[in-house]
Amino acid sequence: MKPSQITAFQTALARLAAAGFRCTVESDGKATDESWAAYYFADTSHLTWGAVSDTGAENSTTHPVSGHRALSAFFTTDHGDEPQLFDTGDFDQDVAALRDWISHLADTYGTTQQ
């Protein structure tokens, strides 16, 4: 990938922000090419998501949209995690489905400024 090329992760972040869901980028610091994003709801529950490349790299921040396989997400509350895998292989469709899920959760758990 060219250094100036926008990645699938960056594109998904931008689309969610445009829909009103500004996510924070998080990392454990173990790898420079791995990060995930989080959206925190008003009740302290949160959703984390990461991009999966067509080579199987999870939480990838370096693959282009053309190298998209899926978006992997987890909704976490005090009662546990609810995983979702948006894996149609169609980047636009997967980001839209993630956005719709966040929107549905925000209707239930409230939004916050991030």
Rosetta silent file (secondary structure, phi, psi, omega in degrees, C-alpha in Angstrom):
SEQUENCE: MKPSQITAFQTALARLAAAGFRCTVESDGKATDESWAAYYFADTSHLTWGAVSDTGAENSTTHPVSGHRALSAFFTTDHGDEPQLFDTGDFDQDVAALRDWISHLADTYGTTQQ
SCORE:     score description
SCORE:     0.000 S_00000001
   1 L     0.000  139.942  178.698    0.000    0.000    0.000 S_00000001
   2 L   -73.569  144.146 -178.542    1.231    3.478   -0.818 S_00000001
   3 L   -56.760  -29.947 -177.401    1.916    5.732    2.210 S_00000001
   4 L   -87.817   -4.000 -177.077   -0.616    8.310    0.999 S_00000001
   5 L   -76.786  133.535  177.873   -3.398    5.754    0.466 S_00000001
   6 L   -73.456  135.222 -177.378   -6.334    5.954    2.872 S_00000001
   7 E   -87.914  165.186  176.359   -6.838    2.683    4.741 S_00000001
   8 H   -60.417  -41.218  179.891  -10.049    0.748    5.318 S_00000001
   9 H   -61.281  -48.057  179.733   -9.794    1.539    9.049 S_00000001
  10 H   -62.991  -40.020 -179.701   -9.448    5.294    8.431 S_00000001
  11 H   -65.383  -43.800  178.064  -12.308    5.262    5.938 S_00000001
  12 H   -63.482  -43.058  176.722  -14.618    3.433    8.342 S_00000001
  13 H   -56.088  -46.869 -178.335  -13.692    5.878   11.139 S_00000001
  14 H   -64.181  -41.208  179.970  -14.527    8.824    8.882 S_00000001
  15 H   -67.148  -40.136  177.797  -17.866    7.362    7.784 S_00000001
  16 H   -66.773  -40.414  177.878  -18.931    6.647   11.352 S_00000001
  17 H   -62.465  -39.997  178.836  -17.904   10.164   12.425 S_00000001
  18 H   -63.673  -27.015  178.122  -19.935   11.627    9.547 S_00000001
  19 L   -87.649    1.694  178.302  -22.940    9.706   10.891 S_00000001
  20 L    97.753    7.363 -178.921  -22.410   11.237   14.347 S_00000001
  21 L  -115.259   83.672 -179.645  -20.457    8.389   15.925 S_00000001
  22 L   -80.424  113.114 -177.825  -16.948    9.696   16.590 S_00000001
  23 L   -94.789  152.669  173.595  -14.901    6.734   17.778 S_00000001
  24 E   -95.289  145.284  178.347  -11.650    6.824   19.707 S_00000001
  25 E   -93.094  131.387 -177.647   -8.667    4.868   18.381 S_00000001
  26 E  -128.782  156.429 -179.915   -7.152    2.461   20.900 S_00000001
  27 L  -156.426  154.536  174.386   -4.181    0.118   20.923 S_00000001
  28 L   -91.903   -2.261  176.938   -2.323   -2.123   23.327 S_00000001
  29 L    79.762    2.145 -177.314    0.973   -0.806   21.929 S_00000001
  30 L   -78.654  -28.917 -178.639    2.257   -4.246   20.952 S_00000001
  31 L  -141.379  137.180 -177.479    2.142   -3.686   17.186 S_00000001
  32 L   -74.497  -18.800 -178.805    2.222   -0.482   15.168 S_00000001
  33 L  -102.260   16.705  178.454   -0.127   -1.843   12.504 S_00000001
  34 E  -126.824  125.371  173.365   -2.860   -2.945   14.948 S_00000001
  35 L  -153.359  166.796  174.093   -5.492   -0.726   16.508 S_00000001
  36 E  -138.984  171.367 -179.904   -9.209   -0.786   17.091 S_00000001
  37 E  -119.397  154.817  179.818  -11.838    1.850   17.642 S_00000001
  38 E  -135.108  143.763  172.170  -14.290    2.329   20.483 S_00000001
  39 E  -124.231  126.390 -177.688  -17.566    4.147   20.916 S_00000001
  40 E  -102.408  129.873  179.962  -18.753    4.766   24.486 S_00000001
  41 L   -91.540  166.376 -174.131  -22.459    4.999   25.240 S_00000001
  42 L   -62.285  -27.739 -177.425  -24.069    7.176   27.928 S_00000001
  43 L   -90.235   10.683 -179.124  -24.605    4.260   30.338 S_00000001
  44 L    82.258   -3.202  171.346  -20.861    3.313   30.272 S_00000001
  45 L   -71.630  164.348 -179.641  -21.356    0.372   27.913 S_00000001
  46 E  -153.152  161.176  177.324  -19.187    0.494   24.812 S_00000001
  47 E  -122.138  131.408  173.846  -18.617   -0.979   21.404 S_00000001
  48 E  -115.920  147.419  178.750  -15.190   -1.797   20.014 S_00000001
  49 E  -148.079  154.065  177.301  -14.503   -2.677   16.407 S_00000001
  50 E  -144.036  160.685  179.182  -11.573   -3.450   14.176 S_00000001
  51 E   -93.554  141.135  177.628  -10.894   -4.057   10.519 S_00000001
  52 E  -115.430  127.625 -177.636   -9.959   -7.497    9.214 S_00000001
  53 E   -84.257  167.645  178.222   -7.904   -7.692    6.023 S_00000001
  54 L   -70.442   -6.618  173.383   -8.266  -10.192    3.213 S_00000001
  55 L   -95.557   -1.116  178.592   -5.068  -11.831    4.502 S_00000001
  56 L    93.319    2.920  178.722   -6.731  -12.439    7.886 S_00000001
  57 L   -68.838  123.400  179.697   -4.913   -9.709    9.835 S_00000001
  58 L   -91.528  148.715 -178.666   -7.172   -8.616   12.702 S_00000001
  59 L    55.620   35.077 -178.206   -7.364   -5.012   13.937 S_00000001
  60 E   -74.021  134.423  176.141   -5.418   -4.024   10.844 S_00000001
  61 L  -112.140    5.364 -172.457   -4.802   -0.325   10.306 S_00000001
  62 L  -114.783  -15.921 -175.448   -2.770   -0.678    7.130 S_00000001
  63 L   -81.293  146.567  178.777   -4.814   -2.486    4.486 S_00000001
  64 E   -76.129  167.923  177.387   -6.644   -0.524    1.783 S_00000001
  65 H   -54.520  -37.200 -179.708  -10.394   -0.698    1.211 S_00000001
  66 H   -65.776  -15.807  178.847   -9.671   -3.100   -1.657 S_00000001
  67 H  -101.658   20.337 -176.955   -8.094   -5.481    0.907 S_00000001
  68 E   -77.369  136.673  170.466  -11.197   -5.588    3.135 S_00000001
  69 E  -114.390  -46.431 -173.886  -12.574   -8.871    4.467 S_00000001
  70 E  -164.826  168.060  167.267  -14.688   -7.866    7.484 S_00000001
  71 E  -118.948  127.659 -178.813  -15.325   -5.604   10.442 S_00000001
  72 E  -108.032  128.552 -175.286  -15.297   -7.353   13.789 S_00000001
  73 E  -134.030  152.764  176.545  -17.189   -5.696   16.658 S_00000001
  74 E  -136.381  126.918  173.644  -17.979   -6.328   20.323 S_00000001
  75 E   -98.988  122.900 -173.781  -20.647   -4.595   22.393 S_00000001
  76 E  -117.217  127.823  174.269  -19.642   -4.738   26.061 S_00000001
  77 E  -126.459 -178.687  175.327  -21.870   -4.172   29.091 S_00000001
  78 L   -64.008  -15.525 -176.615  -21.626   -5.138   32.748 S_00000001
  79 L   -98.503   -2.804  178.427  -23.358   -8.372   31.732 S_00000001
  80 E   134.063 -169.427 -177.820  -20.867   -9.499   29.081 S_00000001
  81 E  -109.452  145.653  172.337  -19.930   -9.142   25.427 S_00000001
  82 E  -121.747  107.923 -179.298  -22.056   -9.420   22.319 S_00000001
  83 E   -82.877  151.076  172.375  -19.910  -10.073   19.223 S_00000001
  84 E  -140.442  138.784  175.698  -20.885   -9.155   15.676 S_00000001
  85 E  -121.830  117.673  177.463  -18.986   -9.928   12.498 S_00000001
  86 E   -98.890   96.339 -167.103  -19.787   -7.826    9.441 S_00000001
  87 L  -130.905   43.469  176.459  -18.245  -10.047    6.812 S_00000001
  88 L   -72.717  -18.790 -174.800  -19.991   -9.667    3.484 S_00000001
  89 L    86.362  -10.142  176.542  -16.629   -8.745    1.967 S_00000001
  90 L   -97.381  109.819 -173.977  -18.250   -5.587    0.604 S_00000001
  91 H   -55.534  -49.197 -177.992  -16.655   -2.696    2.492 S_00000001
  92 H   -59.384  -43.491 -179.510  -19.500   -0.222    1.941 S_00000001
  93 H   -66.221  -41.434 -179.011  -22.109   -2.744    3.060 S_00000001
  94 H   -67.968  -41.002  178.061  -20.134   -3.792    6.146 S_00000001
  95 H   -65.862  -40.459  178.314  -19.518   -0.202    7.297 S_00000001
  96 H   -62.935  -40.000  179.186  -23.206    0.629    6.793 S_00000001
  97 H   -67.435  -39.592  176.155  -24.222   -2.409    8.856 S_00000001
  98 H   -63.610  -45.828  178.114  -21.801   -1.421   11.646 S_00000001
  99 H   -57.879  -44.565 -179.618  -23.147    2.149   11.568 S_00000001
 100 H   -64.394  -37.769  178.698  -26.725    0.851   11.783 S_00000001
 101 H   -66.697  -44.316  177.682  -25.856   -1.395   14.740 S_00000001
 102 H   -61.081  -42.048  179.229  -24.205    1.503   16.598 S_00000001
 103 H   -60.602  -44.779  178.253  -27.244    3.659   15.844 S_00000001
 104 H   -61.772  -44.680  179.018  -29.586    0.980   17.213 S_00000001
 105 H   -65.232  -38.175  179.667  -27.476    0.621   20.370 S_00000001
 106 H   -64.272  -34.559  176.288  -27.318    4.421   20.796 S_00000001
 107 H   -62.653  -32.108 -177.768  -31.129    4.558   20.734 S_00000001
 108 H   -89.300  -43.283 -170.586  -31.139    2.143   23.673 S_00000001
 109 H  -105.880   -5.407  177.122  -28.029    3.134   25.664 S_00000001
 110 L    86.203  153.863  179.970  -27.655    6.842   24.810 S_00000001
 111 L  -102.825  163.818  176.264  -24.948    8.783   23.013 S_00000001
 112 L  -137.265  160.379  171.757  -22.003   10.739   24.340 S_00000001
 113 L   -82.889  128.170 -178.649  -19.671   13.412   23.019 S_00000001
 114 L  -127.265    0.000    0.000  -16.335   11.822   22.187 S_00000001
